[in-house]
């Protein structure tokens, strides 16, 4: 889709506050830029800020993209049967301001703005003939609430503790959206240290995304990508609802070199029938190189395999 591409990645770990606070999580920001010889661009800044003994947790993401992707259809049970390249401009802002309620819970407002415009696709192609909601572009503003319980010992590479998030966003007509829908999202993770000397960790994650209403196709739940259901092309399966689970085993092999292996499964379905599609499995292995020993920050390269396809991913910090 891109021919030759190149770019850069800058990650920063830091503590917010003048005095050292032993209870304060380190904040993490990741900035990336990609540019291709076909004049395609992707810019992103994302991370999580921890303020004042974790009394405020602020996850955020800002992203701009003019980037191509393969489109396999929407709620299509046989996505491998047809595909085409589509391209569009996309600008996204996500932010949560989660205030400490007690030692276990942070709660607060959440927002997401997503604009997709200047969509191009082959004439009389798959996107144009199927005409899903938002196929010519869409603008969506969602407001809602989120709850988080974060007891991880490290935000970029946890060895123990847990993380649980539940959020609700309403993209109502009262916000002047092109389409009216709702997003309900949950994310639960658990980390178990099997050996502190060897850095041997067992990690679990359960994720769900549900989108009732008139949902634009680019706001639907997607299987694939570098974090959830690695091994599938992002958007290979695109349905209104998705539930995914994965288990990962992490082990340090020698000095700064480590390895992981994982197994996962996902279920996507339309609003009309939970049994409309089968479960989609994935497995994989990965290599880790520690670039920041203080914060245990890794560069990772993962190879994942799904149904009828595979994927290779290079990134910073763990998948979850």
C-alpha positions in Angstrom: 0.0 0.0 0.0 2.9 2.4 0.7 6.1 1.3 -1.2 9.1 2.7 0.8 8.3 4.3 4.1 10.5 5.7 6.9 10.0 7.6 10.2 11.0 8.0 13.8 9.8 7.2 17.3 10.5 9.1 20.5 9.4 7.7 23.9 9.7 9.5 27.2 9.3 8.2 30.8 9.1 10.8 33.5 7.6 11.7 36.9 5.3 14.7 37.3 6.2 16.7 40.4 9.2 18.2 42.0 9.5 15.7 44.9 10.0 12.0 44.5 6.8 10.2 45.3 7.2 6.5 45.9 3.5 5.8 45.1 3.5 7.8 41.9 3.4 5.9 38.6 5.9 7.1 35.9 4.1 8.9 33.1 4.7 7.7 29.6 4.5 9.5 26.2 5.1 7.9 22.8 5.5 10.1 19.7 5.9 8.7 16.2 6.0 10.0 12.6 5.9 7.9 9.4 6.3 9.2 5.8 6.4 7.3 2.5 7.6 8.0 -1.0 4.0 8.1 -2.1 3.5 11.2 0.2 1.6 9.4 2.8 1.9 10.6 6.4 1.0 9.4 9.9 1.7 11.4 13.1 0.7 10.3 16.6 1.3 11.3 20.2 -0.1 9.1 22.9 0.5 8.2 26.5 -0.7 8.3 30.1 0.0 11.0 32.7 0.0 10.3 36.4 -0.3 13.3 38.7 -0.1 13.9 42.4 0.1 10.4 43.9 -2.0 9.1 41.1 -4.9 11.3 42.1 -5.3 12.2 38.4 -4.7 9.7 35.6 -4.8 11.2 32.1 -4.6 8.8 29.1 -4.6 10.6 25.8 -4.0 10.2 22.1 -3.7 12.7 19.2 -3.4 11.3 15.7 -3.3 12.6 12.1 -3.1 10.2 9.2 -3.1 10.4 5.4 -2.5 6.7 4.9 -3.8 3.9 2.7 -5.3 0.6 3.9 -6.9 -2.5 2.6 -10.7 -2.6 2.9 -12.2 -6.0 3.2 -15.9 -5.1 3.7 -18.0 -4.4 6.7 -19.6 -7.3 8.7 -18.2 -9.6 6.0 -17.9 -13.3 7.1 -15.4 -14.0 4.2 -13.1 -10.9 4.1 -10.4 -12.8 2.2 -12.7 -13.1 -0.9 -12.3 -9.5 -1.9 -10.2 -6.4 -1.0 -9.3 -3.0 -2.3 -7.0 -0.1 -1.3 -8.8 2.9 0.2 -7.3 6.2 1.5 -8.5 9.0 3.6 -7.5 11.8 5.9 -8.2 11.2 9.6 -7.8 13.4 12.7 -8.5 11.9 16.1 -8.3 13.3 19.7 -8.9 11.0 22.7 -8.7 12.1 26.3 -9.8 10.8 29.8 -9.4 12.8 33.0 -9.7 10.2 35.8 -9.8 11.5 39.4 -9.0 9.4 42.4 -12.2 8.3 44.3 -10.5 5.9 46.6 -7.4 3.7 46.7 -8.9 1.3 44.1 -10.9 3.6 41.7 -10.4 6.6 39.4 -13.4 8.1 37.7 -14.1 11.0 35.4 -15.1 12.4 32.0 -14.0 11.0 28.7 -14.1 12.4 25.1 -13.2 11.4 21.6 -13.3 13.4 18.4 -12.9 11.6 15.1 -13.0 13.2 11.6 -12.6 11.2 8.4 -12.5 13.2 5.2 -11.3 13.1 1.6 -12.0 9.4 1.2 -10.8 7.9 -2.1 -11.5 4.4 -3.3 -11.8 2.6 -6.7 -14.8 3.5 -8.8 -17.6 0.9 -8.5 -15.3 -0.9 -6.0 -16.1 -2.8 -2.8 -16.5 0.4 -0.6 -18.6 2.3 -3.1 -20.9 -0.6 -3.9 -21.4 -1.7 -0.3 -21.9 1.9 0.8 -21.4 1.4 4.6 -22.3 4.3 6.9 -19.5 7.0 6.6 -18.0 5.7 3.4 -17.8 9.2 2.1 -16.5 10.5 5.4 -17.8 11.2 8.8 -17.4 13.5 11.8 -18.0 12.1 15.3 -17.8 13.7 18.8 -18.3 11.4 21.8 -18.7 12.5 25.4 -19.0 10.1 28.3 -17.5 8.7 31.5 -14.8 6.2 32.3 -13.7 4.2 35.4 -10.2 2.8 35.9 -8.6 0.7 38.6 -4.9 0.6 38.0 -2.6 -1.4 40.3 0.2 -2.2 37.8 3.7 -1.7 39.1 4.9 -0.4 35.7 2.7 1.2 33.0 5.0 0.2 30.1 6.0 -3.3 31.2 4.0 -4.7 34.1 5.3 -7.7 36.1 2.5 -7.7 38.8 -0.8 -6.1 39.5 -3.9 -5.5 37.4 -5.7 -2.9 35.3 -9.4 -2.6 34.7 -11.1 0.0 32.6 -14.8 0.6 31.7 -15.9 3.5 29.5 -19.0 4.8 27.9 -19.2 7.4 25.0 -22.3 8.8 23.5 -22.1 10.1 19.9 -25.6 11.6 20.0 -27.4 13.8 17.5 -27.4 16.5 20.1 -23.6 16.8 19.5 -24.3 17.5 15.8 -22.8 14.2 14.7 -23.3 12.8 11.2 -24.5 9.5 12.8 -25.8 8.7 16.3 -24.3 5.7 18.1 -22.8 4.6 21.4 -19.5 3.0 22.3 -19.1 0.8 25.4 -15.5 -0.4 26.0 -13.9 -2.5 28.7 -10.3 -3.7 29.2 -9.1 -6.0 32.0 -5.5 -7.1 32.5 -3.7 -9.2 35.1 0.0 -9.8 35.5 1.6 -12.6 37.6 5.3 -12.7 38.3 6.5 -16.3 38.2 10.2 -15.5 38.9 11.5 -12.0 39.7 15.2 -13.0 39.1 14.6 -14.2 35.6 11.8 -11.7 34.8 9.3 -14.4 34.1 5.7 -13.1 33.7 2.3 -14.4 32.8 0.0 -11.8 31.4 -3.8 -11.9 30.7 -6.1 -9.5 28.8 -9.8 -9.4 28.1 -11.1 -6.6 25.8 -14.6 -5.8 24.6 -16.0 -3.1 22.3 -19.7 -2.6 21.6 -21.2 0.0 19.3 -25.0 0.0 19.1 -26.7 2.5 16.8 -25.9 4.0 13.4 -22.1 3.4 13.6 -19.8 4.6 10.8 -17.7 1.8 9.4 -14.4 3.3 10.7 -15.8 3.5 14.2 -16.7 -0.1 14.4 -14.8 -2.7 16.4 -11.8 -4.1 14.4 -9.7 -7.3 14.8 -6.0 -6.9 14.1 -3.1 -4.5 14.7 0.0 -4.5 16.9 -1.7 -4.9 20.3 -5.0 -6.9 20.1 -5.3 -10.1 17.9 -1.8 -9.7 16.5 -1.5 -11.7 13.3 -4.6 -10.1 11.6 -4.5 -7.1 9.3 -6.1 -4.2 11.2 -9.7 -4.1 10.0 -9.6 -7.5 8.3 -12.7 -8.3 10.4 -14.8 -5.2 11.1 -18.1 -5.7 13.0 -20.2 -3.6 15.4 -19.1 -5.7 18.4 -15.9 -7.5 19.5 -14.7 -9.5 22.4 -11.0 -10.6 22.5 -8.8 -12.5 25.0 -5.1 -13.2 25.0 -2.5 -14.8 27.3 1.2 -14.0 27.0 4.3 -15.6 28.6 7.3 -13.2 28.9 10.8 -14.3 29.8 14.2 -12.6 29.9 16.7 -14.8 28.2 20.1 -13.0 28.6 20.9 -9.5 29.9 18.7 -7.1 27.9 17.3 -9.8 25.6 13.9 -11.3 26.2 11.2 -13.3 24.4 7.4 -13.7 24.5 4.9 -16.1 23.2 1.1 -15.7 23.2 -2.2 -17.3 22.3 -5.4 -15.4 21.8 -9.0 -15.6 20.5 -11.6 -13.1 19.3 -15.3 -13.0 18.6 -16.8 -10.4 16.4 -20.5 -10.2 15.7 -23.3 -7.9 14.4 -25.9 -6.4 16.6 -28.5 -8.9 15.3 -26.8 -12.2 16.1 -24.0 -13.1 18.5 -23.5 -16.4 16.6 -23.2 -14.7 13.2 -19.4 -15.4 13.0 -17.0 -18.0 14.3 -14.2 -17.4 16.8 -10.9 -16.1 15.3 -7.7 -17.5 16.9 -4.2 -16.1 16.9 -0.8 -17.2 18.1 2.6 -15.6 18.0 6.2 -15.2 19.3 8.2 -12.1 19.9 11.7 -10.7 20.6 12.4 -8.0 23.3 15.4 -5.7 23.7 15.5 -3.5 26.8 16.4 0.1 26.0 15.7 1.7 29.4 16.6 -0.5 32.3 15.3 2.0 34.9 11.7 1.8 33.6 12.1 -1.7 32.0 11.1 -0.3 28.6 11.5 -2.6 25.6 11.6 -2.4 21.9 9.5 -5.3 20.6 9.2 -7.3 17.4 6.3 -9.6 17.2 5.3 -12.2 14.6 1.6 -13.3 14.8 -0.5 -15.7 12.9 -4.2 -15.7 12.4 -6.7 -17.4 10.1 -5.2 -17.4 6.6 -2.8 -14.6 7.3 0.1 -13.3 9.5 1.7 -10.1 10.6 5.0 -8.6 11.8 5.0 -5.7 14.2 7.8 -3.4 15.5 7.0 -1.1 18.4 8.0 0.3 21.8 6.5 -1.0 25.1 4.5 -4.1 25.6 1.3 -4.9 23.6 -0.6 -4.7 26.9 
